[in-house]
Amino acid sequence: MKRIAILLAVLLLLSACGIETAPEASAAASVPESFGAEAPASVETAAVTEEETTAEEPAAEPAEPAAEAEPEAELEQEAETEQAETVEETAQTPVIVVYFSRMGNTDFPEDVDAVSSASLVDSNGELKGNAQLLAEWMADEAGCETWEITTSEKYPADYDETTDVAKEEQNEDARPALSAQMEGLDGIETVYLVYPNWWGDLPMALYSFFDEYDFAGKTICVSVTHGGSGFSGGISTIQTLEPDAQVIEGLSLRDSSVPDAEEEVRQLVRDTNG
Ligand SMILES: Cc1cc2nc3c(=O)[nH]c(=O)nc-3n(C[C@H](O)[C@H](O)[C@H](O)COP(=O)(O)O)c2cc1C
């Protein structure tokens, strides 16, 4: 009887162990073999790539390679898009402001001032040409460089003498030699051009400039400063000189109104750039 009782107790003990240990053992075996190695990796990848996908994807299809490939593919695509945007951003300065002004083309005496020399503007204590000042505002607004068209031979400091020389050049259909070469025009898409009206026309140095460079396929946004004549047909002249460029009208500003034109000039750039 005692033996039977012991036997029964042993049997009961064994059966109790069997029922409790079997499920634990099967769970332990299945985790490392099928999900164990991949599941955490998927979770990590997903967590790094896109937080939104972490909760669902690893649990739903942990063993499928596609489940892991998806976030990677998304990553690659994201990287490519980012790179494309960066390239676009870098290339987003295909703009230059080109100008001609009496100021940079004249050897003025050191004591010259805005009163003794007509057409110069006092900009915060610094003397500037009208077209130069416009050009600088434009470049600042567009975040681009300026290029000044300069002639090898300077114009006389005296205003009247300059007008005489300019008239002579016009009569002769002269092409004054330019003193420097503009580089990097290939990457430029839009040129903001500013110049003063000289004798109802472009200063002859601009004819030299357009002879030298080809603006085919580019946009030239033309602005003029003047003493009352406006463009005087300057837009169509430039279109004739650059038939394959898109020539558009910018601002026509009287010299006396230039000092107050900053906002108008910046607005032109905002309206036309990009
Ligand atoms: C040689 C010369 C010729 C000019 N001819 C004209 C003209 O025909 N019509 C006009 O309205 N202004 C004329 N002007 C005035 C200038 O166009 C005007 O003052 C301009 O704003 C000057 O710009 P800048 O300071 O950048 O040179 C002439 C000025 C010069 C120096």
The ligand as an ORCA input file, in Angstrom:
! r2SCAN-3c Opt
* xyz 0 1
  C      27.576    109.885    -72.251
  C      26.214    110.028    -71.671
  C      25.121    110.105    -72.496
  C      23.836    110.168    -71.951
  N      22.750    110.193    -72.796
  C      21.499    110.193    -72.282
  C      20.358    110.156    -73.117
  O      20.456    110.151    -74.329
  N      19.133    110.115    -72.528
  C      18.976    110.105    -71.185
  O      17.851    110.065    -70.715
  N      20.046    110.139    -70.347
  C      21.295    110.179    -70.867
  N      22.391    110.207    -70.020
  C      22.165    110.192    -68.567
  C      22.397    108.835    -68.000
  O      21.731    107.856    -68.744
  C      21.926    108.733    -66.571
  O      22.439    109.772    -65.799
  C      22.282    107.394    -65.945
  O      21.503    107.203    -64.802
  C      23.730    107.306    -65.549
  O      24.022    106.035    -65.007
  P      25.454    105.695    -64.409
  O      25.661    106.586    -63.221
  O      25.381    104.280    -63.984
  O      26.454    105.911    -65.483
  C      23.664    110.204    -70.555
  C      24.798    110.197    -69.742
  C      26.050    110.112    -70.283
  C      27.253    110.072    -69.390
*
